[in-house]
């Protein structure tokens, strides 16, 4: 893993945004995987700024959201699609027809997951996948457990993950959906390049186990050790256990 440590979270975000802008210059038709979450917000803000300055052109790119809650639609204030629209999509020139997300209210969620795998394959696979990490070591909504699922799938969220996401639901854990849809570990590991961002002391232990720990399904991010091109953007606090 290529670990890049920055003094502050803001600096890590700026570096990640520049990384995306460079990838777009080299590959204008880039298929970009994008997470929701608090951590990438600085990077998304910088990407909107770079776009406004004529330094990041998404006109030929496509985007695939990493995951979504089940049981709420994209207009819901807690949905990741809405979060991404607010923090990134509204400020860059991604073609809506090439901006993909999982539909948490599809009538057949299994078919919806299969449709998503096919859409990623039709785009030629993910060229650059941005990732955050959960404090429990999850990536996307691939939760710690006895096994991991390779393909895009429906997942039951752990209590701790529901609590971590309560902010999107007015701080009320009871309103956080119990289930979600997520790219699988195979979907993630097939991306050409992975760029993870983690900031804050709360992520330090998960980052340490991701980088140094054994490969284990109880730390899904540890499987990133198997990938040949993983860049990790950290602030000093998230790197403190390394
Ligand atoms: C969420 C999402 C992940 C995200 C992670 C960290 O549950 N499913 O894609 O990376 O948790 O979120 P945050 O950046 O808000 O800490």
py3Dmol code that shows the C-alpha trace and the ligand (Angstrom):
import py3Dmol

protein = """\
ATOM      1  CA  UNK A   1       0.000   0.000   0.000  1.00  0.00           C
ATOM      2  CA  UNK A   2       1.150   3.472  -0.843  1.00  0.00           C
ATOM      3  CA  UNK A   3       0.564   5.410   2.385  1.00  0.00           C
ATOM      4  CA  UNK A   4       0.498   9.205   2.121  1.00  0.00           C
ATOM      5  CA  UNK A   5       0.274  11.089   5.400  1.00  0.00           C
ATOM      6  CA  UNK A   6      -0.678  14.752   5.683  1.00  0.00           C
ATOM      7  CA  UNK A   7      -0.665  17.131   8.611  1.00  0.00           C
ATOM      8  CA  UNK A   8      -4.416  17.833   8.463  1.00  0.00           C
ATOM      9  CA  UNK A   9      -7.600  16.249   7.149  1.00  0.00           C
ATOM     10  CA  UNK A  10      -8.081  19.195   4.796  1.00  0.00           C
ATOM     11  CA  UNK A  11      -4.654  18.593   3.211  1.00  0.00           C
ATOM     12  CA  UNK A  12      -5.410  14.888   2.738  1.00  0.00           C
ATOM     13  CA  UNK A  13      -8.680  15.859   1.039  1.00  0.00           C
ATOM     14  CA  UNK A  14      -6.945  18.308  -1.298  1.00  0.00           C
ATOM     15  CA  UNK A  15      -4.387  15.668  -2.284  1.00  0.00           C
ATOM     16  CA  UNK A  16      -7.124  13.149  -3.035  1.00  0.00           C
ATOM     17  CA  UNK A  17      -9.013  15.697  -5.144  1.00  0.00           C
ATOM     18  CA  UNK A  18      -5.860  16.474  -7.149  1.00  0.00           C
ATOM     19  CA  UNK A  19      -5.351  12.736  -7.621  1.00  0.00           C
ATOM     20  CA  UNK A  20      -8.844  12.453  -9.147  1.00  0.00           C
ATOM     21  CA  UNK A  21      -8.285  15.500 -11.365  1.00  0.00           C
ATOM     22  CA  UNK A  22      -5.017  13.966 -12.633  1.00  0.00           C
ATOM     23  CA  UNK A  23      -6.768  10.674 -13.365  1.00  0.00           C
ATOM     24  CA  UNK A  24      -9.430  12.553 -15.360  1.00  0.00           C
ATOM     25  CA  UNK A  25      -6.732  14.311 -17.388  1.00  0.00           C
ATOM     26  CA  UNK A  26      -5.080  11.003 -18.236  1.00  0.00           C
ATOM     27  CA  UNK A  27      -8.353   9.101 -18.766  1.00  0.00           C
ATOM     28  CA  UNK A  28     -11.254  11.451 -19.583  1.00  0.00           C
ATOM     29  CA  UNK A  29     -13.665   8.492 -19.793  1.00  0.00           C
ATOM     30  CA  UNK A  30     -12.713   7.368 -16.269  1.00  0.00           C
ATOM     31  CA  UNK A  31     -15.223   5.187 -14.384  1.00  0.00           C
ATOM     32  CA  UNK A  32     -14.990   6.563 -10.871  1.00  0.00           C
ATOM     33  CA  UNK A  33     -16.317   4.801  -7.771  1.00  0.00           C
ATOM     34  CA  UNK A  34     -17.432   7.235  -5.071  1.00  0.00           C
ATOM     35  CA  UNK A  35     -18.344   6.837  -1.380  1.00  0.00           C
ATOM     36  CA  UNK A  36     -20.591   8.936   0.806  1.00  0.00           C
ATOM     37  CA  UNK A  37     -19.532   9.785   4.369  1.00  0.00           C
ATOM     38  CA  UNK A  38     -18.090  12.735   6.236  1.00  0.00           C
ATOM     39  CA  UNK A  39     -14.469  11.980   5.348  1.00  0.00           C
ATOM     40  CA  UNK A  40     -14.453  12.677   1.574  1.00  0.00           C
ATOM     41  CA  UNK A  41     -16.320  15.983   1.871  1.00  0.00           C
ATOM     42  CA  UNK A  42     -13.150  18.119   1.707  1.00  0.00           C
ATOM     43  CA  UNK A  43     -12.031  16.230  -1.389  1.00  0.00           C
ATOM     44  CA  UNK A  44     -15.429  16.682  -3.042  1.00  0.00           C
ATOM     45  CA  UNK A  45     -15.424  20.388  -2.205  1.00  0.00           C
ATOM     46  CA  UNK A  46     -12.002  20.741  -3.806  1.00  0.00           C
ATOM     47  CA  UNK A  47     -13.175  18.816  -6.880  1.00  0.00           C
ATOM     48  CA  UNK A  48     -16.084  21.258  -7.262  1.00  0.00           C
ATOM     49  CA  UNK A  49     -13.592  24.115  -6.996  1.00  0.00           C
ATOM     50  CA  UNK A  50     -11.211  22.514  -9.503  1.00  0.00           C
ATOM     51  CA  UNK A  51     -14.113  21.986 -11.881  1.00  0.00           C
ATOM     52  CA  UNK A  52     -15.193  25.630 -11.589  1.00  0.00           C
ATOM     53  CA  UNK A  53     -11.580  26.644 -12.281  1.00  0.00           C
ATOM     54  CA  UNK A  54     -11.527  24.503 -15.431  1.00  0.00           C
ATOM     55  CA  UNK A  55      -9.125  21.987 -13.893  1.00  0.00           C
ATOM     56  CA  UNK A  56     -11.377  18.941 -13.552  1.00  0.00           C
ATOM     57  CA  UNK A  57     -13.544  17.870 -16.473  1.00  0.00           C
ATOM     58  CA  UNK A  58     -16.034  15.054 -15.823  1.00  0.00           C
ATOM     59  CA  UNK A  59     -17.873  15.401 -19.156  1.00  0.00           C
ATOM     60  CA  UNK A  60     -16.815  11.971 -20.429  1.00  0.00           C
ATOM     61  CA  UNK A  61     -16.492  10.251 -17.054  1.00  0.00           C
ATOM     62  CA  UNK A  62     -18.958   8.014 -15.281  1.00  0.00           C
ATOM     63  CA  UNK A  63     -19.564   7.576 -11.562  1.00  0.00           C
ATOM     64  CA  UNK A  64     -20.760   4.667  -9.444  1.00  0.00           C
ATOM     65  CA  UNK A  65     -21.832   5.195  -5.850  1.00  0.00           C
ATOM     66  CA  UNK A  66     -20.397   2.562  -3.585  1.00  0.00           C
ATOM     67  CA  UNK A  67     -23.453   1.803  -1.508  1.00  0.00           C
ATOM     68  CA  UNK A  68     -26.924   2.921  -0.437  1.00  0.00           C
ATOM     69  CA  UNK A  69     -29.419   2.329   2.331  1.00  0.00           C
ATOM     70  CA  UNK A  70     -32.291  -0.040   1.622  1.00  0.00           C
ATOM     71  CA  UNK A  71     -35.862   1.134   2.072  1.00  0.00           C
ATOM     72  CA  UNK A  72     -35.352   4.844   1.352  1.00  0.00           C
ATOM     73  CA  UNK A  73     -35.358   6.559  -2.019  1.00  0.00           C
ATOM     74  CA  UNK A  74     -32.837   8.978  -3.479  1.00  0.00           C
ATOM     75  CA  UNK A  75     -34.897  12.013  -2.407  1.00  0.00           C
ATOM     76  CA  UNK A  76     -34.725  11.018   1.261  1.00  0.00           C
ATOM     77  CA  UNK A  77     -32.472  13.299   3.317  1.00  0.00           C
ATOM     78  CA  UNK A  78     -30.511  10.257   4.589  1.00  0.00           C
ATOM     79  CA  UNK A  79     -29.800   8.710   1.199  1.00  0.00           C
ATOM     80  CA  UNK A  80     -26.219   8.480  -0.015  1.00  0.00           C
ATOM     81  CA  UNK A  81     -27.366   9.496  -3.502  1.00  0.00           C
ATOM     82  CA  UNK A  82     -28.723  12.714  -2.104  1.00  0.00           C
ATOM     83  CA  UNK A  83     -25.546  13.222  -0.058  1.00  0.00           C
ATOM     84  CA  UNK A  84     -23.399  12.792  -3.170  1.00  0.00           C
ATOM     85  CA  UNK A  85     -25.643  15.123  -5.155  1.00  0.00           C
ATOM     86  CA  UNK A  86     -25.226  17.785  -2.502  1.00  0.00           C
ATOM     87  CA  UNK A  87     -21.468  17.405  -2.002  1.00  0.00           C
ATOM     88  CA  UNK A  88     -20.209  16.495  -5.473  1.00  0.00           C
ATOM     89  CA  UNK A  89     -22.641  15.926  -8.326  1.00  0.00           C
ATOM     90  CA  UNK A  90     -24.283  19.353  -8.068  1.00  0.00           C
ATOM     91  CA  UNK A  91     -20.933  21.064  -8.634  1.00  0.00           C
ATOM     92  CA  UNK A  92     -19.314  19.053 -11.425  1.00  0.00           C
ATOM     93  CA  UNK A  93     -20.257  18.198 -15.004  1.00  0.00           C
ATOM     94  CA  UNK A  94     -20.971  14.493 -14.630  1.00  0.00           C
ATOM     95  CA  UNK A  95     -23.578  13.359 -17.146  1.00  0.00           C
ATOM     96  CA  UNK A  96     -26.667  12.208 -15.148  1.00  0.00           C
ATOM     97  CA  UNK A  97     -27.016   9.307 -17.592  1.00  0.00           C
ATOM     98  CA  UNK A  98     -23.581   8.090 -16.497  1.00  0.00           C
ATOM     99  CA  UNK A  99     -24.065   8.737 -12.777  1.00  0.00           C
ATOM    100  CA  UNK A 100     -25.058   5.410 -11.281  1.00  0.00           C
ATOM    101  CA  UNK A 101     -26.363   4.455  -7.873  1.00  0.00           C
ATOM    102  CA  UNK A 102     -28.153   1.594  -6.212  1.00  0.00           C
ATOM    103  CA  UNK A 103     -31.906   2.002  -5.860  1.00  0.00           C
ATOM    104  CA  UNK A 104     -32.745   1.188  -2.236  1.00  0.00           C
ATOM    105  CA  UNK A 105     -36.461   0.948  -3.002  1.00  0.00           C
ATOM    106  CA  UNK A 106     -36.253  -1.312  -6.066  1.00  0.00           C
ATOM    107  CA  UNK A 107     -39.018  -3.941  -5.958  1.00  0.00           C
ATOM    108  CA  UNK A 108     -36.460  -6.735  -6.319  1.00  0.00           C
ATOM    109  CA  UNK A 109     -33.273  -5.808  -4.418  1.00  0.00           C
ATOM    110  CA  UNK A 110     -31.409  -8.909  -5.567  1.00  0.00           C
ATOM    111  CA  UNK A 111     -32.067  -8.007  -9.220  1.00  0.00           C
ATOM    112  CA  UNK A 112     -31.050  -4.419  -8.460  1.00  0.00           C
ATOM    113  CA  UNK A 113     -27.665  -5.630  -7.176  1.00  0.00           C
ATOM    114  CA  UNK A 114     -27.183  -7.769 -10.275  1.00  0.00           C
ATOM    115  CA  UNK A 115     -28.121  -4.827 -12.515  1.00  0.00           C
ATOM    116  CA  UNK A 116     -25.427  -2.766 -10.781  1.00  0.00           C
ATOM    117  CA  UNK A 117     -22.710  -5.373 -11.330  1.00  0.00           C
ATOM    118  CA  UNK A 118     -23.642  -5.439 -15.002  1.00  0.00           C
ATOM    119  CA  UNK A 119     -23.593  -1.633 -15.278  1.00  0.00           C
ATOM    120  CA  UNK A 120     -20.073  -1.543 -13.792  1.00  0.00           C
ATOM    121  CA  UNK A 121     -18.939  -4.282 -16.188  1.00  0.00           C
ATOM    122  CA  UNK A 122     -20.524  -2.419 -19.137  1.00  0.00           C
ATOM    123  CA  UNK A 123     -18.460   0.670 -18.195  1.00  0.00           C
ATOM    124  CA  UNK A 124     -15.328  -1.482 -18.446  1.00  0.00           C
ATOM    125  CA  UNK A 125     -14.927  -1.840 -14.666  1.00  0.00           C
ATOM    126  CA  UNK A 126     -13.961   0.839 -12.165  1.00  0.00           C
ATOM    127  CA  UNK A 127     -10.825   2.771 -13.116  1.00  0.00           C
ATOM    128  CA  UNK A 128     -10.432   4.612  -9.823  1.00  0.00           C
ATOM    129  CA  UNK A 129     -12.396   3.687  -6.721  1.00  0.00           C
ATOM    130  CA  UNK A 130     -12.423   6.137  -3.823  1.00  0.00           C
ATOM    131  CA  UNK A 131     -13.073   4.605  -0.422  1.00  0.00           C
ATOM    132  CA  UNK A 132     -13.613   5.657   3.158  1.00  0.00           C
ATOM    133  CA  UNK A 133     -13.333   3.244   6.064  1.00  0.00           C
ATOM    134  CA  UNK A 134     -15.678   2.520   8.960  1.00  0.00           C
ATOM    135  CA  UNK A 135     -14.282   2.622  12.500  1.00  0.00           C
ATOM    136  CA  UNK A 136     -14.937  -1.148  12.570  1.00  0.00           C
ATOM    137  CA  UNK A 137     -12.885  -1.709   9.405  1.00  0.00           C
ATOM    138  CA  UNK A 138     -15.777  -1.899   6.939  1.00  0.00           C
ATOM    139  CA  UNK A 139     -15.480  -0.605   3.397  1.00  0.00           C
ATOM    140  CA  UNK A 140     -18.638   0.255   1.522  1.00  0.00           C
ATOM    141  CA  UNK A 141     -21.122  -1.621   3.674  1.00  0.00           C
ATOM    142  CA  UNK A 142     -19.038  -4.799   3.739  1.00  0.00           C
ATOM    143  CA  UNK A 143     -19.378  -5.388   7.451  1.00  0.00           C
ATOM    144  CA  UNK A 144     -17.053  -7.462   9.662  1.00  0.00           C
ATOM    145  CA  UNK A 145     -18.302 -11.032  10.051  1.00  0.00           C
ATOM    146  CA  UNK A 146     -17.625 -14.704   9.393  1.00  0.00           C
ATOM    147  CA  UNK A 147     -17.628 -14.228   5.639  1.00  0.00           C
ATOM    148  CA  UNK A 148     -17.576 -11.547   2.983  1.00  0.00           C
ATOM    149  CA  UNK A 149     -19.680 -11.365  -0.168  1.00  0.00           C
ATOM    150  CA  UNK A 150     -17.932 -10.903  -3.502  1.00  0.00           C
ATOM    151  CA  UNK A 151     -20.635  -9.266  -5.580  1.00  0.00           C
ATOM    152  CA  UNK A 152     -22.943  -6.311  -4.988  1.00  0.00           C
ATOM    153  CA  UNK A 153     -25.386  -7.473  -2.347  1.00  0.00           C
ATOM    154  CA  UNK A 154     -27.931  -6.684   0.334  1.00  0.00           C
ATOM    155  CA  UNK A 155     -26.468  -6.409   3.814  1.00  0.00           C
ATOM    156  CA  UNK A 156     -27.738  -6.224   7.386  1.00  0.00           C
ATOM    157  CA  UNK A 157     -26.001  -3.331   9.142  1.00  0.00           C
ATOM    158  CA  UNK A 158     -24.309  -3.760  12.508  1.00  0.00           C
ATOM    159  CA  UNK A 159     -25.574  -1.648  15.413  1.00  0.00           C
ATOM    160  CA  UNK A 160     -22.278   0.270  15.486  1.00  0.00           C
ATOM    161  CA  UNK A 161     -22.620   1.181  11.798  1.00  0.00           C
ATOM    162  CA  UNK A 162     -26.188   2.335  12.356  1.00  0.00           C
ATOM    163  CA  UNK A 163     -24.947   4.548  15.181  1.00  0.00           C
ATOM    164  CA  UNK A 164     -22.115   5.931  13.009  1.00  0.00           C
ATOM    165  CA  UNK A 165     -24.638   6.902  10.334  1.00  0.00           C
ATOM    166  CA  UNK A 166     -27.248   8.427  12.650  1.00  0.00           C
ATOM    167  CA  UNK A 167     -26.083  11.933  11.732  1.00  0.00           C
ATOM    168  CA  UNK A 168     -27.743  11.538   8.332  1.00  0.00           C
ATOM    169  CA  UNK A 169     -31.035  10.791  10.100  1.00  0.00           C
ATOM    170  CA  UNK A 170     -31.213  13.698  12.519  1.00  0.00           C
ATOM    171  CA  UNK A 171     -29.097  11.857  15.087  1.00  0.00           C
ATOM    172  CA  UNK A 172     -31.872   9.278  15.629  1.00  0.00           C
ATOM    173  CA  UNK A 173     -30.458   5.725  15.366  1.00  0.00           C
ATOM    174  CA  UNK A 174     -33.970   4.301  15.209  1.00  0.00           C
ATOM    175  CA  UNK A 175     -34.472   6.030  11.859  1.00  0.00           C
ATOM    176  CA  UNK A 176     -31.318   4.530  10.274  1.00  0.00           C
ATOM    177  CA  UNK A 177     -32.332   1.669   7.950  1.00  0.00           C
ATOM    178  CA  UNK A 178     -31.293  -1.785   9.174  1.00  0.00           C
ATOM    179  CA  UNK A 179     -30.281  -2.873   5.694  1.00  0.00           C
ATOM    180  CA  UNK A 180     -28.253  -1.516   2.821  1.00  0.00           C
ATOM    181  CA  UNK A 181     -26.959  -2.420  -0.631  1.00  0.00           C
ATOM    182  CA  UNK A 182     -23.228  -2.389  -1.268  1.00  0.00           C
ATOM    183  CA  UNK A 183     -20.621  -3.222  -3.836  1.00  0.00           C
ATOM    184  CA  UNK A 184     -19.033  -6.491  -2.739  1.00  0.00           C
ATOM    185  CA  UNK A 185     -15.407  -7.199  -1.891  1.00  0.00           C
ATOM    186  CA  UNK A 186     -14.871  -8.654  -5.362  1.00  0.00           C
ATOM    187  CA  UNK A 187     -16.407  -5.568  -6.986  1.00  0.00           C
ATOM    188  CA  UNK A 188     -14.028  -3.410  -4.932  1.00  0.00           C
ATOM    189  CA  UNK A 189     -10.907  -5.504  -5.515  1.00  0.00           C
ATOM    190  CA  UNK A 190     -11.454  -5.540  -9.305  1.00  0.00           C
ATOM    191  CA  UNK A 191     -11.040  -1.731  -9.497  1.00  0.00           C
ATOM    192  CA  UNK A 192      -7.832  -0.741 -11.341  1.00  0.00           C
ATOM    193  CA  UNK A 193      -6.739   1.657  -8.618  1.00  0.00           C
ATOM    194  CA  UNK A 194      -8.127   2.232  -5.134  1.00  0.00           C
ATOM    195  CA  UNK A 195      -7.669   5.513  -3.257  1.00  0.00           C
ATOM    196  CA  UNK A 196      -8.761   5.389   0.370  1.00  0.00           C
ATOM    197  CA  UNK A 197      -9.099   8.401   2.631  1.00  0.00           C
ATOM    198  CA  UNK A 198      -9.241   8.174   6.422  1.00  0.00           C
ATOM    199  CA  UNK A 199      -8.973  11.032   8.896  1.00  0.00           C
ATOM    200  CA  UNK A 200      -9.262  11.478  12.643  1.00  0.00           C
ATOM    201  CA  UNK A 201      -8.169   9.454  15.621  1.00  0.00           C
ATOM    202  CA  UNK A 202     -11.341   7.371  15.515  1.00  0.00           C
ATOM    203  CA  UNK A 203     -10.061   5.659  12.365  1.00  0.00           C
ATOM    204  CA  UNK A 204      -6.484   5.016  13.584  1.00  0.00           C
ATOM    205  CA  UNK A 205      -7.084   1.478  14.876  1.00  0.00           C
ATOM    206  CA  UNK A 206      -8.984   0.427  11.734  1.00  0.00           C
ATOM    207  CA  UNK A 207      -6.232   1.883   9.535  1.00  0.00           C
ATOM    208  CA  UNK A 208      -3.555   0.021  11.507  1.00  0.00           C
ATOM    209  CA  UNK A 209      -5.399  -3.292  11.121  1.00  0.00           C
ATOM    210  CA  UNK A 210      -6.035  -2.598   7.441  1.00  0.00           C
ATOM    211  CA  UNK A 211      -2.347  -1.947   6.757  1.00  0.00           C
ATOM    212  CA  UNK A 212      -0.561  -4.264   9.188  1.00  0.00           C
ATOM    213  CA  UNK A 213      -3.085  -6.815  10.367  1.00  0.00           C
ATOM    214  CA  UNK A 214      -3.756 -10.295   9.065  1.00  0.00           C
ATOM    215  CA  UNK A 215      -6.233 -10.756   6.232  1.00  0.00           C
ATOM    216  CA  UNK A 216      -9.448 -11.391   8.072  1.00  0.00           C
ATOM    217  CA  UNK A 217     -13.148 -11.064   7.401  1.00  0.00           C
ATOM    218  CA  UNK A 218     -13.431  -9.345  10.787  1.00  0.00           C
ATOM    219  CA  UNK A 219     -11.545  -6.397   9.222  1.00  0.00           C
ATOM    220  CA  UNK A 220     -12.882  -6.245   5.654  1.00  0.00           C
ATOM    221  CA  UNK A 221     -10.425  -3.451   4.727  1.00  0.00           C
ATOM    222  CA  UNK A 222      -7.510  -5.840   5.400  1.00  0.00           C
ATOM    223  CA  UNK A 223      -8.333  -7.471   2.042  1.00  0.00           C
ATOM    224  CA  UNK A 224      -7.033  -4.335   0.344  1.00  0.00           C
ATOM    225  CA  UNK A 225      -3.549  -5.732   1.115  1.00  0.00           C
ATOM    226  CA  UNK A 226      -4.190  -8.123  -1.782  1.00  0.00           C
ATOM    227  CA  UNK A 227      -4.636  -5.316  -4.302  1.00  0.00           C
ATOM    228  CA  UNK A 228      -1.657  -4.077  -6.314  1.00  0.00           C
ATOM    229  CA  UNK A 229      -2.559  -0.390  -6.499  1.00  0.00           C
ATOM    230  CA  UNK A 230      -3.922   1.034  -3.258  1.00  0.00           C
ATOM    231  CA  UNK A 231      -3.162   4.599  -2.211  1.00  0.00           C
ATOM    232  CA  UNK A 232      -4.093   5.607   1.335  1.00  0.00           C
ATOM    233  CA  UNK A 233      -4.553   9.303   2.183  1.00  0.00           C
ATOM    234  CA  UNK A 234      -4.295   9.904   5.927  1.00  0.00           C
ATOM    235  CA  UNK A 235      -4.096  12.821   8.267  1.00  0.00           C
ATOM    236  CA  UNK A 236      -1.660  12.598  11.156  1.00  0.00           C
ATOM    237  CA  UNK A 237      -4.372  11.411  13.592  1.00  0.00           C
ATOM    238  CA  UNK A 238      -5.543   8.520  11.401  1.00  0.00           C
ATOM    239  CA  UNK A 239      -1.911   7.491  10.874  1.00  0.00           C
ATOM    240  CA  UNK A 240      -1.094   7.636  14.599  1.00  0.00           C
ATOM    241  CA  UNK A 241      -1.193   3.859  15.198  1.00  0.00           C
ATOM    242  CA  UNK A 242       1.072   3.011  12.235  1.00  0.00           C
TER     243      UNK A 242
END
"""
ligand_1 = """\
16
LIG
C -20.294 4.482 5.956
C -20.217 4.109 4.452
C -18.801 3.987 3.982
C -17.976 5.097 4.594
C -17.856 4.852 6.068
C -17.145 5.977 6.820
O -21.039 3.594 6.700
N -20.919 2.912 4.111
O -18.763 4.009 2.566
O -16.683 5.091 4.039
O -19.076 4.520 6.665
O -17.948 7.102 6.930
P -17.393 8.472 7.461
O -16.489 9.005 6.404
O -18.599 9.337 7.658
O -16.651 8.182 8.722
"""
view = py3Dmol.view(width=600, height=400)
view.addModel(protein, "pdb")
view.setStyle({"model": 0}, {"cartoon": {"style": "trace"}})
view.addModel(ligand_1, "xyz")
view.setStyle({"model": 1}, {"stick": {}})
view.zoomTo()
view.show()
